[in-house]
């Protein structure tokens, strides 16, 4: 399901960029990038609770399930997420955002309380959806 969402996001972003609307880095893009960076910072500091605090509910559940129902705070630290590096780009399209780092790509969605990470540790694949280490169901 997320693969379809990410594929649709990419297609919509390309289309919107072509007409001039998707690739702007505005307050929403900065806010999304801050959430993504906060997750990586928390993981680097071994603060699994803080890292899980910025995950979307389905992503959090998937992280726990993929580690035999281990609590998210420990499971996310076991994911071996790549070192993200610096933010190289942000695209916001409606309720979705993509934050590109030098070593990773993160996808986020807007929830009532703000941006939440729906997929991280994502690598682009030619003509195929991103391959992500963590993602929601």
C-alpha positions as CSV (number, residue, x, y, z in Angstrom):
1,X,0.0,0.0,0.0
2,X,2.7,2.5,0.9
3,X,4.6,1.6,-2.3
4,X,1.5,2.8,-4.2
5,X,1.3,5.9,-2.1
6,X,5.0,6.7,-2.7
7,X,4.6,6.0,-6.4
8,X,1.6,8.3,-6.6
9,X,3.4,11.0,-4.5
10,X,6.4,10.9,-6.9
11,X,4.1,11.1,-10.0
12,X,2.1,13.9,-8.5
13,X,5.2,15.8,-7.5
14,X,6.7,15.6,-10.9
15,X,3.4,16.8,-12.5
16,X,3.0,19.6,-10.0
17,X,6.7,20.6,-10.4
18,X,6.1,20.8,-14.1
19,X,3.4,23.4,-13.5
20,X,5.4,25.1,-10.8
21,X,4.0,24.1,-7.4
22,X,5.6,21.1,-5.7
23,X,9.2,21.8,-5.1
24,X,8.9,25.0,-3.1
25,X,10.7,25.0,0.3
26,X,8.3,27.0,2.5
27,X,7.3,26.8,6.1
28,X,5.6,23.5,5.6
29,X,8.7,22.0,3.9
30,X,11.0,23.3,6.7
31,X,8.7,21.9,9.3
32,X,8.7,18.5,7.6
33,X,12.5,18.6,7.3
34,X,12.7,19.4,11.0
35,X,10.6,16.4,12.0
36,X,12.7,14.1,9.8
37,X,15.9,15.5,11.2
38,X,14.6,15.1,14.8
39,X,14.0,11.4,14.1
40,X,17.6,10.9,13.0
41,X,18.9,12.9,15.8
42,X,17.0,10.9,18.3
43,X,18.2,7.6,16.8
44,X,21.8,8.9,16.8
45,X,21.4,9.8,20.5
46,X,19.9,6.3,21.3
47,X,16.6,8.0,22.2
48,X,14.2,5.5,20.7
49,X,11.2,7.0,22.5
50,X,11.8,10.4,20.9
51,X,12.4,8.7,17.5
52,X,9.1,6.8,17.7
53,X,7.3,9.9,18.9
54,X,7.6,11.4,15.3
55,X,6.4,8.2,13.5
56,X,3.0,7.9,12.0
57,X,0.8,5.4,13.9
58,X,0.9,2.7,11.2
59,X,4.7,3.1,10.8
60,X,5.2,2.8,14.5
61,X,3.1,-0.4,14.5
62,X,5.0,-1.8,11.6
63,X,8.4,-1.2,13.3
64,X,7.2,-3.1,16.4
65,X,5.7,-5.9,14.3
66,X,8.8,-6.3,12.3
67,X,10.8,-6.9,15.5
68,X,8.5,-9.5,17.0
69,X,6.4,-6.9,18.8
70,X,9.4,-5.4,20.5
71,X,8.6,-1.9,21.8
72,X,9.1,0.7,19.2
73,X,11.6,2.6,21.3
74,X,14.0,-0.4,21.1
75,X,13.0,-1.7,17.6
76,X,13.7,1.6,15.8
77,X,17.3,1.6,17.2
78,X,17.7,-1.9,15.8
79,X,16.8,-0.7,12.3
80,X,20.3,0.5,11.4
81,X,19.0,3.6,9.6
82,X,21.7,5.2,7.5
83,X,23.4,8.4,8.5
84,X,21.2,11.0,6.8
85,X,23.7,13.8,6.2
86,X,22.5,17.3,5.2
87,X,19.1,18.1,3.8
88,X,19.4,18.4,0.0
89,X,15.8,19.0,-0.9
90,X,12.2,19.1,0.3
91,X,9.1,18.7,-1.7
92,X,5.6,19.2,-0.3
93,X,2.5,18.2,-2.1
94,X,-0.8,18.5,-0.2
95,X,-0.7,16.3,2.8
96,X,2.6,14.6,1.8
97,X,6.2,15.6,2.0
98,X,9.5,14.2,0.8
99,X,12.7,15.2,2.5
100,X,15.9,14.3,0.8
101,X,19.2,14.0,2.7
102,X,22.6,13.2,1.3
103,X,22.3,9.7,2.6
104,X,18.6,9.0,2.9
105,X,15.1,10.0,1.8
106,X,12.2,10.3,4.2
107,X,8.5,10.5,3.5
108,X,6.1,12.3,5.8
109,X,2.3,12.9,6.1
110,X,0.4,15.6,7.9
111,X,-1.6,14.5,10.9
112,X,-3.8,16.7,13.2
113,X,-0.8,17.3,15.4
114,X,1.7,18.0,12.6
115,X,4.1,16.1,10.3
116,X,4.8,12.4,11.0
117,X,7.3,10.1,9.4
118,X,5.6,7.4,7.3
119,X,8.8,6.0,5.7
120,X,12.5,6.4,6.3
121,X,15.7,4.8,5.2
122,X,14.4,5.0,1.6
123,X,16.6,4.5,-1.4
124,X,15.5,5.4,-5.0
125,X,15.3,2.6,-7.5
126,X,15.2,3.3,-11.3
127,X,11.6,3.1,-12.6
128,X,10.4,1.5,-9.4
129,X,9.1,2.8,-6.0
130,X,11.5,3.6,-3.2
131,X,12.9,0.8,-1.1
132,X,12.4,1.8,2.6
133,X,13.9,0.3,5.7
134,X,10.9,1.4,7.8
135,X,7.4,2.2,6.5
136,X,3.8,1.9,7.6
137,X,1.5,-0.9,6.5
